[in-house]
Amino acid sequence: MFRTGKECEDAGVYRSNDCGYEITLLERDPFPECPLHDRSVTWTFIRKTEVPKARPKRRQTQSE
């Protein structure tokens, strides 16, 4: 379980133990307060999510 303010270590979906609200966090995102109740809560890991990879830089061609 993770508390409000702690840094997320694994990207995924987390559920508030307070009311069941679910959020998706990326690695290093801080765990927020409950968006419905504006108070500190404990979050439980639900499932891992795919983290989008950075788009490769577009290469310029001679015709551009």
PyMOL Python script that loads the backbone (N, CA, C, O; Angstrom):
from pymol import cmd

cmd.read_pdbstr("""\
ATOM      1  N   MET A   1       0.842  -1.181   0.000  1.00  0.00           N
ATOM      2  CA  MET A   1       0.000   0.000   0.000  1.00  0.00           C
ATOM      3  C   MET A   1       0.882   1.237   0.000  1.00  0.00           C
ATOM      4  O   MET A   1       2.003   1.224   0.508  1.00  0.00           O
ATOM      5  N   PHE A   2       0.356   2.295  -0.576  1.00  0.00           N
ATOM      6  CA  PHE A   2       1.126   3.518  -0.759  1.00  0.00           C
ATOM      7  C   PHE A   2       0.333   4.710  -0.234  1.00  0.00           C
ATOM      8  O   PHE A   2      -0.879   4.786  -0.431  1.00  0.00           O
ATOM      9  N   ARG A   3       1.007   5.629   0.424  1.00  0.00           N
ATOM     10  CA  ARG A   3       0.347   6.797   1.011  1.00  0.00           C
ATOM     11  C   ARG A   3       0.459   8.013   0.092  1.00  0.00           C
ATOM     12  O   ARG A   3       1.363   8.104  -0.738  1.00  0.00           O
ATOM     13  N   THR A   4      -0.471   8.934   0.261  1.00  0.00           N
ATOM     14  CA  THR A   4      -0.436  10.205  -0.456  1.00  0.00           C
ATOM     15  C   THR A   4       0.924  10.869  -0.245  1.00  0.00           C
ATOM     16  O   THR A   4       1.431  10.918   0.876  1.00  0.00           O
ATOM     17  N   GLY A   5       1.508  11.376  -1.326  1.00  0.00           N
ATOM     18  CA  GLY A   5       2.797  12.056  -1.260  1.00  0.00           C
ATOM     19  C   GLY A   5       3.987  11.174  -1.589  1.00  0.00           C
ATOM     20  O   GLY A   5       5.035  11.687  -1.979  1.00  0.00           O
ATOM     21  N   LYS A   6       3.857   9.855  -1.442  1.00  0.00           N
ATOM     22  CA  LYS A   6       4.955   8.939  -1.766  1.00  0.00           C
ATOM     23  C   LYS A   6       5.120   8.875  -3.277  1.00  0.00           C
ATOM     24  O   LYS A   6       4.152   9.051  -4.018  1.00  0.00           O
ATOM     25  N   GLU A   7       6.327   8.627  -3.730  1.00  0.00           N
ATOM     26  CA  GLU A   7       6.612   8.528  -5.160  1.00  0.00           C
ATOM     27  C   GLU A   7       6.258   7.141  -5.683  1.00  0.00           C
ATOM     28  O   GLU A   7       6.610   6.128  -5.078  1.00  0.00           O
ATOM     29  N   CYS A   8       5.563   7.108  -6.807  1.00  0.00           N
ATOM     30  CA  CYS A   8       5.175   5.846  -7.435  1.00  0.00           C
ATOM     31  C   CYS A   8       6.420   5.163  -8.009  1.00  0.00           C
ATOM     32  O   CYS A   8       7.214   5.799  -8.702  1.00  0.00           O
ATOM     33  N   GLU A   9       6.586   3.892  -7.726  1.00  0.00           N
ATOM     34  CA  GLU A   9       7.747   3.148  -8.203  1.00  0.00           C
ATOM     35  C   GLU A   9       7.456   2.347  -9.463  1.00  0.00           C
ATOM     36  O   GLU A   9       8.366   2.088 -10.251  1.00  0.00           O
ATOM     37  N   ASP A  10       6.202   1.949  -9.667  1.00  0.00           N
ATOM     38  CA  ASP A  10       5.812   1.165 -10.836  1.00  0.00           C
ATOM     39  C   ASP A  10       4.575   1.764 -11.492  1.00  0.00           C
ATOM     40  O   ASP A  10       3.565   1.994 -10.827  1.00  0.00           O
ATOM     41  N   ALA A  11       4.654   2.016 -12.798  1.00  0.00           N
ATOM     42  CA  ALA A  11       3.499   2.547 -13.521  1.00  0.00           C
ATOM     43  C   ALA A  11       2.354   1.554 -13.439  1.00  0.00           C
ATOM     44  O   ALA A  11       2.546   0.348 -13.593  1.00  0.00           O
ATOM     45  N   GLY A  12       1.159   2.077 -13.195  1.00  0.00           N
ATOM     46  CA  GLY A  12       0.021   1.178 -13.116  1.00  0.00           C
ATOM     47  C   GLY A  12      -1.237   1.872 -12.639  1.00  0.00           C
ATOM     48  O   GLY A  12      -1.284   3.091 -12.473  1.00  0.00           O
ATOM     49  N   VAL A  13      -2.251   1.057 -12.424  1.00  0.00           N
ATOM     50  CA  VAL A  13      -3.537   1.535 -11.921  1.00  0.00           C
ATOM     51  C   VAL A  13      -3.556   1.271 -10.413  1.00  0.00           C
ATOM     52  O   VAL A  13      -3.194   0.189  -9.952  1.00  0.00           O
ATOM     53  N   TYR A  14      -3.983   2.279  -9.663  1.00  0.00           N
ATOM     54  CA  TYR A  14      -4.047   2.192  -8.209  1.00  0.00           C
ATOM     55  C   TYR A  14      -5.451   2.577  -7.746  1.00  0.00           C
ATOM     56  O   TYR A  14      -6.111   3.415  -8.360  1.00  0.00           O
ATOM     57  N   ARG A  15      -5.897   1.952  -6.653  1.00  0.00           N
ATOM     58  CA  ARG A  15      -7.240   2.209  -6.106  1.00  0.00           C
ATOM     59  C   ARG A  15      -7.116   2.791  -4.701  1.00  0.00           C
ATOM     60  O   ARG A  15      -6.332   2.321  -3.876  1.00  0.00           O
ATOM     61  N   SER A  16      -7.913   3.827  -4.457  1.00  0.00           N
ATOM     62  CA  SER A  16      -7.966   4.440  -3.130  1.00  0.00           C
ATOM     63  C   SER A  16      -8.674   3.490  -2.169  1.00  0.00           C
ATOM     64  O   SER A  16      -9.753   2.979  -2.470  1.00  0.00           O
ATOM     65  N   ASN A  17      -8.064   3.260  -1.017  1.00  0.00           N
ATOM     66  CA  ASN A  17      -8.695   2.413  -0.004  1.00  0.00           C
ATOM     67  C   ASN A  17      -9.823   3.161   0.699  1.00  0.00           C
ATOM     68  O   ASN A  17     -10.600   2.562   1.443  1.00  0.00           O
ATOM     69  N   ASP A  18      -9.910   4.440   0.469  1.00  0.00           N
ATOM     70  CA  ASP A  18     -10.932   5.278   1.087  1.00  0.00           C
ATOM     71  C   ASP A  18     -12.294   5.087   0.429  1.00  0.00           C
ATOM     72  O   ASP A  18     -13.290   4.840   1.109  1.00  0.00           O
ATOM     73  N   CYS A  19     -12.333   5.204  -0.913  1.00  0.00           N
ATOM     74  CA  CYS A  19     -13.633   5.164  -1.604  1.00  0.00           C
ATOM     75  C   CYS A  19     -13.619   4.320  -2.873  1.00  0.00           C
ATOM     76  O   CYS A  19     -14.653   4.176  -3.524  1.00  0.00           O
ATOM     77  N   GLY A  20     -12.465   3.758  -3.238  1.00  0.00           N
ATOM     78  CA  GLY A  20     -12.401   2.911  -4.423  1.00  0.00           C
ATOM     79  C   GLY A  20     -12.083   3.645  -5.706  1.00  0.00           C
ATOM     80  O   GLY A  20     -12.102   3.037  -6.776  1.00  0.00           O
ATOM     81  N   TYR A  21     -11.787   4.954  -5.632  1.00  0.00           N
ATOM     82  CA  TYR A  21     -11.434   5.739  -6.816  1.00  0.00           C
ATOM     83  C   TYR A  21     -10.159   5.171  -7.428  1.00  0.00           C
ATOM     84  O   TYR A  21      -9.209   4.875  -6.702  1.00  0.00           O
ATOM     85  N   GLU A  22     -10.121   5.016  -8.738  1.00  0.00           N
ATOM     86  CA  GLU A  22      -8.942   4.470  -9.411  1.00  0.00           C
ATOM     87  C   GLU A  22      -8.239   5.531 -10.232  1.00  0.00           C
ATOM     88  O   GLU A  22      -8.875   6.367 -10.873  1.00  0.00           O
ATOM     89  N   ILE A  23      -6.908   5.482 -10.202  1.00  0.00           N
ATOM     90  CA  ILE A  23      -6.085   6.397 -10.993  1.00  0.00           C
ATOM     91  C   ILE A  23      -4.984   5.607 -11.680  1.00  0.00           C
ATOM     92  O   ILE A  23      -4.647   4.499 -11.264  1.00  0.00           O
ATOM     93  N   THR A  24      -4.435   6.179 -12.725  1.00  0.00           N
ATOM     94  CA  THR A  24      -3.276   5.608 -13.402  1.00  0.00           C
ATOM     95  C   THR A  24      -2.099   6.536 -13.145  1.00  0.00           C
ATOM     96  O   THR A  24      -2.186   7.740 -13.385  1.00  0.00           O
ATOM     97  N   LEU A  25      -1.006   5.979 -12.662  1.00  0.00           N
ATOM     98  CA  LEU A  25       0.194   6.756 -12.379  1.00  0.00           C
ATOM     99  C   LEU A  25       1.368   6.203 -13.162  1.00  0.00           C
ATOM    100  O   LEU A  25       1.455   5.002 -13.416  1.00  0.00           O
ATOM    101  N   LEU A  26       2.256   7.082 -13.536  1.00  0.00           N
ATOM    102  CA  LEU A  26       3.505   6.681 -14.168  1.00  0.00           C
ATOM    103  C   LEU A  26       4.596   6.643 -13.106  1.00  0.00           C
ATOM    104  O   LEU A  26       4.443   7.209 -12.023  1.00  0.00           O
ATOM    105  N   GLU A  27       5.679   5.983 -13.421  1.00  0.00           N
ATOM    106  CA  GLU A  27       6.804   5.908 -12.496  1.00  0.00           C
ATOM    107  C   GLU A  27       7.245   7.316 -12.108  1.00  0.00           C
ATOM    108  O   GLU A  27       7.370   8.190 -12.966  1.00  0.00           O
ATOM    109  N   ARG A  28       7.475   7.529 -10.838  1.00  0.00           N
ATOM    110  CA  ARG A  28       7.915   8.776 -10.217  1.00  0.00           C
ATOM    111  C   ARG A  28       6.809   9.809 -10.004  1.00  0.00           C
ATOM    112  O   ARG A  28       7.077  10.880  -9.459  1.00  0.00           O
ATOM    113  N   ASP A  29       5.575   9.518 -10.418  1.00  0.00           N
ATOM    114  CA  ASP A  29       4.460  10.414 -10.094  1.00  0.00           C
ATOM    115  C   ASP A  29       4.197  10.322  -8.595  1.00  0.00           C
ATOM    116  O   ASP A  29       4.311   9.240  -8.020  1.00  0.00           O
ATOM    117  N   PRO A  30       3.849  11.428  -7.956  1.00  0.00           N
ATOM    118  CA  PRO A  30       3.484  11.348  -6.534  1.00  0.00           C
ATOM    119  C   PRO A  30       2.052  10.835  -6.385  1.00  0.00           C
ATOM    120  O   PRO A  30       1.184  11.159  -7.195  1.00  0.00           O
ATOM    121  N   PHE A  31       1.813  10.044  -5.358  1.00  0.00           N
ATOM    122  CA  PHE A  31       0.452   9.601  -5.072  1.00  0.00           C
ATOM    123  C   PHE A  31      -0.327  10.811  -4.582  1.00  0.00           C
ATOM    124  O   PHE A  31       0.102  11.479  -3.641  1.00  0.00           O
ATOM    125  N   PRO A  32      -1.477  11.109  -5.212  1.00  0.00           N
ATOM    126  CA  PRO A  32      -2.240  12.301  -4.844  1.00  0.00           C
ATOM    127  C   PRO A  32      -3.175  12.056  -3.662  1.00  0.00           C
ATOM    128  O   PRO A  32      -3.326  10.931  -3.186  1.00  0.00           O
ATOM    129  N   GLU A  33      -3.794  13.138  -3.204  1.00  0.00           N
ATOM    130  CA  GLU A  33      -4.896  13.007  -2.259  1.00  0.00           C
ATOM    131  C   GLU A  33      -6.065  12.425  -3.039  1.00  0.00           C
ATOM    132  O   GLU A  33      -6.051  12.426  -4.270  1.00  0.00           O
ATOM    133  N   CYS A  34      -7.063  11.934  -2.347  1.00  0.00           N
ATOM    134  CA  CYS A  34      -8.250  11.422  -3.014  1.00  0.00           C
ATOM    135  C   CYS A  34      -8.915  12.581  -3.755  1.00  0.00           C
ATOM    136  O   CYS A  34      -9.282  13.575  -3.127  1.00  0.00           O
ATOM    137  N   PRO A  35      -9.080  12.476  -5.088  1.00  0.00           N
ATOM    138  CA  PRO A  35      -9.684  13.568  -5.849  1.00  0.00           C
ATOM    139  C   PRO A  35     -11.144  13.837  -5.471  1.00  0.00           C
ATOM    140  O   PRO A  35     -11.648  14.937  -5.700  1.00  0.00           O
ATOM    141  N   LEU A  36     -11.815  12.855  -4.902  1.00  0.00           N
ATOM    142  CA  LEU A  36     -13.219  13.035  -4.523  1.00  0.00           C
ATOM    143  C   LEU A  36     -13.389  13.649  -3.138  1.00  0.00           C
ATOM    144  O   LEU A  36     -14.399  14.296  -2.863  1.00  0.00           O
ATOM    145  N   HIS A  37     -12.399  13.447  -2.264  1.00  0.00           N
ATOM    146  CA  HIS A  37     -12.559  13.859  -0.870  1.00  0.00           C
ATOM    147  C   HIS A  37     -11.491  14.831  -0.365  1.00  0.00           C
ATOM    148  O   HIS A  37     -11.562  15.270   0.783  1.00  0.00           O
ATOM    149  N   ASP A  38     -10.508  15.175  -1.191  1.00  0.00           N
ATOM    150  CA  ASP A  38      -9.445  16.122  -0.812  1.00  0.00           C
ATOM    151  C   ASP A  38      -8.805  15.802   0.532  1.00  0.00           C
ATOM    152  O   ASP A  38      -8.706  16.665   1.404  1.00  0.00           O
ATOM    153  N   ARG A  39      -8.374  14.559   0.691  1.00  0.00           N
ATOM    154  CA  ARG A  39      -7.668  14.174   1.913  1.00  0.00           C
ATOM    155  C   ARG A  39      -6.662  13.074   1.590  1.00  0.00           C
ATOM    156  O   ARG A  39      -6.771  12.392   0.571  1.00  0.00           O
ATOM    157  N   SER A  40      -5.691  12.917   2.466  1.00  0.00           N
ATOM    158  CA  SER A  40      -4.682  11.879   2.298  1.00  0.00           C
ATOM    159  C   SER A  40      -5.329  10.503   2.399  1.00  0.00           C
ATOM    160  O   SER A  40      -6.207  10.274   3.231  1.00  0.00           O
ATOM    161  N   VAL A  41      -4.885   9.598   1.545  1.00  0.00           N
ATOM    162  CA  VAL A  41      -5.425   8.236   1.542  1.00  0.00           C
ATOM    163  C   VAL A  41      -4.306   7.237   1.299  1.00  0.00           C
ATOM    164  O   VAL A  41      -3.162   7.610   1.038  1.00  0.00           O
ATOM    165  N   THR A  42      -4.651   5.982   1.388  1.00  0.00           N
ATOM    166  CA  THR A  42      -3.746   4.887   1.059  1.00  0.00           C
ATOM    167  C   THR A  42      -4.190   4.329  -0.282  1.00  0.00           C
ATOM    168  O   THR A  42      -5.385   4.193  -0.542  1.00  0.00           O
ATOM    169  N   TRP A  43      -3.222   4.007  -1.132  1.00  0.00           N
ATOM    170  CA  TRP A  43      -3.505   3.486  -2.476  1.00  0.00           C
ATOM    171  C   TRP A  43      -3.023   2.053  -2.574  1.00  0.00           C
ATOM    172  O   TRP A  43      -1.973   1.710  -2.031  1.00  0.00           O
ATOM    173  N   THR A  44      -3.787   1.209  -3.266  1.00  0.00           N
ATOM    174  CA  THR A  44      -3.432  -0.193  -3.480  1.00  0.00           C
ATOM    175  C   THR A  44      -3.199  -0.420  -4.962  1.00  0.00           C
ATOM    176  O   THR A  44      -3.969   0.042  -5.804  1.00  0.00           O
ATOM    177  N   PHE A  45      -2.123  -1.139  -5.271  1.00  0.00           N
ATOM    178  CA  PHE A  45      -1.799  -1.471  -6.658  1.00  0.00           C
ATOM    179  C   PHE A  45      -2.840  -2.439  -7.202  1.00  0.00           C
ATOM    180  O   PHE A  45      -3.177  -3.424  -6.546  1.00  0.00           O
ATOM    181  N   ILE A  46      -3.360  -2.157  -8.423  1.00  0.00           N
ATOM    182  CA  ILE A  46      -4.364  -3.011  -9.060  1.00  0.00           C
ATOM    183  C   ILE A  46      -3.756  -3.795 -10.225  1.00  0.00           C
ATOM    184  O   ILE A  46      -3.817  -5.024 -10.259  1.00  0.00           O
ATOM    185  N   ARG A  47      -3.174  -3.071 -11.174  1.00  0.00           N
ATOM    186  CA  ARG A  47      -2.559  -3.750 -12.320  1.00  0.00           C
ATOM    187  C   ARG A  47      -1.528  -2.847 -12.978  1.00  0.00           C
ATOM    188  O   ARG A  47      -1.589  -1.621 -12.885  1.00  0.00           O
ATOM    189  N   LYS A  48      -0.595  -3.480 -13.635  1.00  0.00           N
ATOM    190  CA  LYS A  48       0.460  -2.777 -14.352  1.00  0.00           C
ATOM    191  C   LYS A  48      -0.094  -2.216 -15.657  1.00  0.00           C
ATOM    192  O   LYS A  48      -1.011  -2.795 -16.241  1.00  0.00           O
ATOM    193  N   THR A  49       0.450  -1.106 -16.114  1.00  0.00           N
ATOM    194  CA  THR A  49       0.059  -0.529 -17.399  1.00  0.00           C
ATOM    195  C   THR A  49       1.278  -0.403 -18.290  1.00  0.00           C
ATOM    196  O   THR A  49       2.414  -0.325 -17.821  1.00  0.00           O
ATOM    197  N   GLU A  50       1.017  -0.386 -19.574  1.00  0.00           N
ATOM    198  CA  GLU A  50       2.087  -0.172 -20.542  1.00  0.00           C
ATOM    199  C   GLU A  50       2.470   1.304 -20.527  1.00  0.00           C
ATOM    200  O   GLU A  50       1.603   2.175 -20.597  1.00  0.00           O
ATOM    201  N   VAL A  51       3.738   1.576 -20.439  1.00  0.00           N
ATOM    202  CA  VAL A  51       4.221   2.950 -20.456  1.00  0.00           C
ATOM    203  C   VAL A  51       4.561   3.300 -21.897  1.00  0.00           C
ATOM    204  O   VAL A  51       5.358   2.607 -22.529  1.00  0.00           O
ATOM    205  N   PRO A  52       3.963   4.379 -22.430  1.00  0.00           N
ATOM    206  CA  PRO A  52       4.269   4.737 -23.811  1.00  0.00           C
ATOM    207  C   PRO A  52       5.727   5.118 -23.944  1.00  0.00           C
ATOM    208  O   PRO A  52       6.277   5.835 -23.107  1.00  0.00           O
ATOM    209  N   LYS A  53       6.342   4.633 -24.997  1.00  0.00           N
ATOM    210  CA  LYS A  53       7.738   4.973 -25.254  1.00  0.00           C
ATOM    211  C   LYS A  53       7.783   6.314 -25.968  1.00  0.00           C
ATOM    212  O   LYS A  53       6.844   6.694 -26.667  1.00  0.00           O
ATOM    213  N   ALA A  54       8.877   7.016 -25.784  1.00  0.00           N
ATOM    214  CA  ALA A  54       9.027   8.304 -26.459  1.00  0.00           C
ATOM    215  C   ALA A  54       9.042   8.080 -27.970  1.00  0.00           C
ATOM    216  O   ALA A  54       9.619   7.114 -28.468  1.00  0.00           O
ATOM    217  N   ARG A  55       8.410   8.976 -28.665  1.00  0.00           N
ATOM    218  CA  ARG A  55       8.410   8.860 -30.125  1.00  0.00           C
ATOM    219  C   ARG A  55       9.802   9.129 -30.659  1.00  0.00           C
ATOM    220  O   ARG A  55      10.486  10.037 -30.187  1.00  0.00           O
ATOM    221  N   PRO A  56      10.228   8.344 -31.643  1.00  0.00           N
ATOM    222  CA  PRO A  56      11.539   8.612 -32.223  1.00  0.00           C
ATOM    223  C   PRO A  56      11.491   9.931 -32.983  1.00  0.00           C
ATOM    224  O   PRO A  56      10.461  10.307 -33.542  1.00  0.00           O
ATOM    225  N   LYS A  57      12.607  10.616 -32.992  1.00  0.00           N
ATOM    226  CA  LYS A  57      12.670  11.869 -33.728  1.00  0.00           C
ATOM    227  C   LYS A  57      12.546  11.589 -35.216  1.00  0.00           C
ATOM    228  O   LYS A  57      13.119  10.633 -35.740  1.00  0.00           O
ATOM    229  N   ARG A  58      11.796  12.431 -35.870  1.00  0.00           N
ATOM    230  CA  ARG A  58      11.575  12.264 -37.298  1.00  0.00           C
ATOM    231  C   ARG A  58      12.830  12.674 -38.049  1.00  0.00           C
ATOM    232  O   ARG A  58      13.391  13.745 -37.820  1.00  0.00           O
ATOM    233  N   ARG A  59      13.245  11.824 -38.927  1.00  0.00           N
ATOM    234  CA  ARG A  59      14.432  12.125 -39.734  1.00  0.00           C
ATOM    235  C   ARG A  59      14.045  12.970 -40.914  1.00  0.00           C
ATOM    236  O   ARG A  59      13.023  12.721 -41.553  1.00  0.00           O
ATOM    237  N   GLN A  60      14.841  13.959 -41.208  1.00  0.00           N
ATOM    238  CA  GLN A  60      14.578  14.793 -42.374  1.00  0.00           C
ATOM    239  C   GLN A  60      15.146  14.103 -43.614  1.00  0.00           C
ATOM    240  O   GLN A  60      16.214  13.493 -43.587  1.00  0.00           O
ATOM    241  N   THR A  61      14.393  14.225 -44.687  1.00  0.00           N
ATOM    242  CA  THR A  61      14.871  13.677 -45.953  1.00  0.00           C
ATOM    243  C   THR A  61      15.345  14.833 -46.828  1.00  0.00           C
ATOM    244  O   THR A  61      15.080  15.997 -46.528  1.00  0.00           O
ATOM    245  N   GLN A  62      16.023  14.515 -47.874  1.00  0.00           N
ATOM    246  CA  GLN A  62      16.548  15.553 -48.756  1.00  0.00           C
ATOM    247  C   GLN A  62      15.432  16.344 -49.425  1.00  0.00           C
ATOM    248  O   GLN A  62      15.639  17.503 -49.784  1.00  0.00           O
ATOM    249  N   SER A  63      14.264  15.755 -49.600  1.00  0.00           N
ATOM    250  CA  SER A  63      13.166  16.452 -50.276  1.00  0.00           C
ATOM    251  C   SER A  63      12.496  17.481 -49.377  1.00  0.00           C
ATOM    252  O   SER A  63      11.685  18.270 -49.862  1.00  0.00           O
ATOM    253  N   GLU A  64      12.802  17.501 -48.093  1.00  0.00           N
ATOM    254  CA  GLU A  64      12.168  18.469 -47.176  1.00  0.00           C
ATOM    255  C   GLU A  64      12.934  19.745 -47.116  1.00  0.00           C
ATOM    256  O   GLU A  64      12.545  20.665 -46.397  1.00  0.00           O
TER     257      GLU A  64
END
""", "prot")
cmd.dss("prot")
cmd.show_as("cartoon", "prot")
cmd.util.cbc("prot")
cmd.orient("prot")
